Amino acid sequence: MGAAIAVLPNSKAIEIPRTRFAPVKTTDDLLALWSDAYALGDDARLSLKPHRNGKPPTVRLDPKFYKHWPDFSARFPHGAPSLTHCETFTVEGDICFGENVTIEGNVKLANPNPGQLTITDQTIRG
């Protein structure tokens, strides 16, 4: 962006507050946005739920298994787990998330074994 501003006469940068913009640069960002930490308003805008005080959950997914859309979506076949009360969520290794999974607090999950671990129907608190 800095390079574009330098070559365009009379150009200016504007800052968009996080309340109006949720950047999605990685599948980590996508999972947070896809989760119930955000709500779709009557005006069709996504925004963080009020109790989150403007702070989205921090998500870190193992890039070996979650970086690309086909791999990411295959590991969340029923959608994102509930992250509405999650502060940080870290996943290392190959883990598939089934239905009714809730993540609360600061959670780190790891599967050091070959093969996929499936988690379903549970609340994980950290």
Helices and strands as residue ranges (DSSP letters): H 2-7, G 18-20, H 27-34, E 38-40, E 46-48, G 50-52, E 58-61, H 63-66, H 69-74, E 82-93, E 95-97, E 101-111, E 117-119, E 122-125
